[in-house]
Structure formats: structure tokens, C-alpha cells
């Protein structure tokens, strides 16, 4: 299973690039052939707004057609990402480091041929795995009732994500307020860690991260000079815990949160300085910070 994961990730990357190319093609299709005609090299999208492509009604009709094509591709892309995520999850089960080491040792040891397990043995295996997860949550300091609540939510996570994706796919107007609401919910359901960040209180979430091995912060490798990060004194080795109230675990998380804040705002950033166990909050202008991590 470990061998297949890089192949799936590579396939996901190629397919996402092709999908992005298709979205771009929805707006600029046939530009090359049209530039050879009587439009003085102007692109199709440029002519829609310049008045060189017929009446206003005709331009609106063509723009609506292009937007519909783009929405169809967006829906297909959403389905593709969902399918790939499900496939990757099959090859990346949540395991502790000890479980991974044990599995590697066991796989290297000779063993007798075993018969295919029946439903009862598979059910027993699932129950043992669930009990192990529950015990890790309790050992981390989470109340047993809340630990059971977390497991139940975790088990429904995939269903809820698929349900939201289904609703979004069959929504005709992707620019409506309902579509925006569904996109926000899909973002929350993009990863169990992201979901529980909003579902649990701060203390429970920290304990959940410790129990599941998900505790990590984004470490700054380099600070670009004369940038907001440099101006507030951030240095290589410092860690970013949260941006605008949202936890940050890697550069992708940070980039997503940066894009969500409009220009001209002041943003709170929680950081942990290198060599310190305490956290502090600094304030930066919205926009890119000027760091690499």
C-alpha cells in the first residue's frame, strides 16, 4: 500500500493541472483561430467587454455560455478531488508511529498462510481498532464521553463530506449564496483535523491533536527582508500557530487563510518563538507575510 500512494498523488497532480487547463479553455477556446481572423489579435474574453463582438445581448449570451462551461468543469473537478481523496485515505490510515513500526516488523516475519477472514473477524478487528482509538483519546486527557463523541463524529465525517459534495454538484447556480455556504462547509470538511478545530473547544482540540499524532506547527525557514514578517520581528525557526484565529499546520494552510482576509485589515497571528515554550500574538497587515516554511 505504501508504494501506491506516490502514484496516486502524482495522478492527482496531473489531473488537477489538466482540469485547471480545461477551465481556462472554457474562456479562451478558439482564441488562436480567431486571432487569425478580423479581430486584430484580441482574445475572445477581451472582445466580450470591448464591444467588438456584436450586440450587448450577444456578448452577454456568450459570457453566460463560457461561465456555464466553467461551472461544469468546476463540478467535475470537485468530483475528481473527492474521489482521489477517498482513494488516498484508503492508503493513509490514521496510525501511530508505534503501530506503523509493529506493522513493518510483522510484515517482515514469516507467517503461515491464513484463510480469508469472515465477517465476524473483520468486525472484531474494527472493534479492536475503535477501542484503541478511544483509549488513546482518553489517555491524552479527554473525558470518556467526549472521546466517544469524537469517534462518532469521525465515523460520520466521510458521509457528511460526500453529502455536501452531492448537494453542491446538483446546485445549478454556483454563484448563489447557497453555493457559497456549501463551499465554506466543504472547506471545513476538507480534513478531520480542520473539522474538529471548529467542533471542539481549544483545550480538547489540543488533546485531540496529541492523541492522533497531528500536533504540528508551521516552522519558518526564511524571512524575506522588508516584508510584514520582517517588520514585526519574525525570524527563521519561529513557528506560526494560527492566523486570524485559524490553526495553521503548513504553508498551504497559511496561504488559504491569507487569501481570505481582505486588503487593508489588521490580522492577529499567534506565534511561538524559537527556543520558547510560550506563545504570543503579533499583528500584521493583511496580505502575504514574506516567509518561507
ChimeraX attribute file (.defattr): number of C-alpha atoms within 10 A of each C-alpha:
attribute: neighborCount
match mode: 1-to-1
recipient: residues
	/A:1	8
	/A:2	8
	/A:3	8
	/A:4	10
	/A:5	16
	/A:6	12
	/A:7	11
	/A:8	16
	/A:9	15
	/A:10	11
	/A:11	13
	/A:12	18
	/A:13	12
	/A:14	11
	/A:15	16
	/A:16	16
	/A:17	12
	/A:18	13
	/A:19	17
	/A:20	14
	/A:21	11
	/A:22	18
	/A:23	21
	/A:24	13
	/A:25	15
	/A:26	18
	/A:27	19
	/A:28	15
	/A:29	16
	/A:30	12
	/A:31	16
	/A:32	13
	/A:33	9
	/A:34	15
	/A:35	14
	/A:36	11
	/A:37	11
	/A:38	8
	/A:39	13
	/A:40	9
	/A:41	14
	/A:42	17
	/A:43	17
	/A:44	21
	/A:45	17
	/A:46	13
	/A:47	14
	/A:48	19
	/A:49	13
	/A:50	11
	/A:51	11
	/A:52	14
	/A:53	16
	/A:54	11
	/A:55	11
	/A:56	13
	/A:57	9
	/A:58	12
	/A:59	19
	/A:60	13
	/A:61	13
	/A:62	17
	/A:63	17
	/A:64	12
	/A:65	14
	/A:66	19
	/A:67	16
	/A:68	16
	/A:69	16
	/A:70	19
	/A:71	19
	/A:72	17
	/A:73	18
	/A:74	18
	/A:75	18
	/A:76	14
	/A:77	19
	/A:78	17
	/A:79	16
	/A:80	16
	/A:81	15
	/A:82	16
	/A:83	14
	/A:84	17
	/A:85	16
	/A:86	13
	/A:87	14
	/A:88	17
	/A:89	12
	/A:90	12
	/A:91	14
	/A:92	12
	/A:93	8
	/A:94	14
	/A:95	12
	/A:96	15
	/A:97	10
	/A:98	9
	/A:99	11
	/A:100	12
	/A:101	12
	/A:102	12
	/A:103	11
	/A:104	11
	/A:105	10
	/A:106	11
	/A:107	10
	/A:108	9
	/A:109	7
	/A:110	7
	/A:111	8
	/A:112	5
	/A:113	6
	/A:114	6
	/A:115	6
	/A:116	8
	/A:117	10
	/A:118	8
	/A:119	9
	/A:120	9
	/A:121	11
	/A:122	12
	/A:123	12
	/A:124	11
	/A:125	13
	/A:126	12
	/A:127	12
	/A:128	12
	/A:129	12
	/A:130	14
	/A:131	14
	/A:132	12
	/A:133	20
	/A:134	21
	/A:135	17
	/A:136	18
	/A:137	25
	/A:138	19
	/A:139	14
	/A:140	17
	/A:141	16
	/A:142	21
	/A:143	13
	/A:144	14
	/A:145	10
	/A:146	15
	/A:147	21
	/A:148	19
	/A:149	13
	/A:150	19
	/A:151	16
	/A:152	11
	/A:153	16
	/A:154	15
	/A:155	11
	/A:156	11
	/A:157	17
	/A:158	15
	/A:159	11
	/A:160	15
	/A:161	18
	/A:162	16
	/A:163	13
	/A:164	15
	/A:165	20
	/A:166	14
	/A:167	13
	/A:168	21
	/A:169	18
	/A:170	10
	/A:171	15
	/A:172	13
	/A:173	12
	/A:174	20
	/A:175	10
	/A:176	10
	/A:177	10
	/A:178	14
	/A:179	17
	/A:180	13
	/A:181	11
	/A:182	17
	/A:183	16
	/A:184	12
	/A:185	16
	/A:186	19
	/A:187	12
	/A:188	17
	/A:189	19
	/A:190	16
	/A:191	14
	/A:192	13
	/A:193	19
	/A:194	16
	/A:195	18
	/A:196	20
	/A:197	18
	/A:198	12
	/A:199	13
	/A:200	14
	/A:201	10
	/A:202	12
	/A:203	10
	/A:204	20
	/A:205	18
	/A:206	15
	/A:207	19
	/A:208	25
	/A:209	17
	/A:210	17
	/A:211	21
	/A:212	16
	/A:213	13
	/A:214	15
	/A:215	14
	/A:216	14
	/A:217	18
	/A:218	23
	/A:219	23
	/A:220	19
	/A:221	13
	/A:222	16
	/A:223	20
	/A:224	16
	/A:225	11
	/A:226	9
	/A:227	13
	/A:228	20
	/A:229	20
	/A:230	16
	/A:231	12
	/A:232	12
	/A:233	9
	/A:234	24
	/A:235	18
	/A:236	16
	/A:237	17
	/A:238	20
	/A:239	23
	/A:240	27
	/A:241	23
	/A:242	20
	/A:243	23
	/A:244	18
	/A:245	12
	/A:246	17
	/A:247	20
	/A:248	24
	/A:249	18
	/A:250	16
	/A:251	17
	/A:252	12
	/A:253	16
	/A:254	22
	/A:255	15
	/A:256	12
	/A:257	19
	/A:258	18
	/A:259	12
	/A:260	11
	/A:261	15
	/A:262	10
	/A:263	11
	/A:264	9
	/A:265	11
	/A:266	14
	/A:267	18
	/A:268	17
	/A:269	19
	/A:270	20
	/A:271	21
	/A:272	20
	/A:273	17
	/A:274	15
	/A:275	8
	/A:276	8
	/A:277	7
	/A:278	9
	/A:279	13
	/A:280	11
	/A:281	15
	/A:282	15
	/A:283	15
	/A:284	18
	/A:285	15
	/A:286	20
	/A:287	19
	/A:288	14
	/A:289	20
	/A:290	15
	/A:291	20
	/A:292	13
	/A:293	17
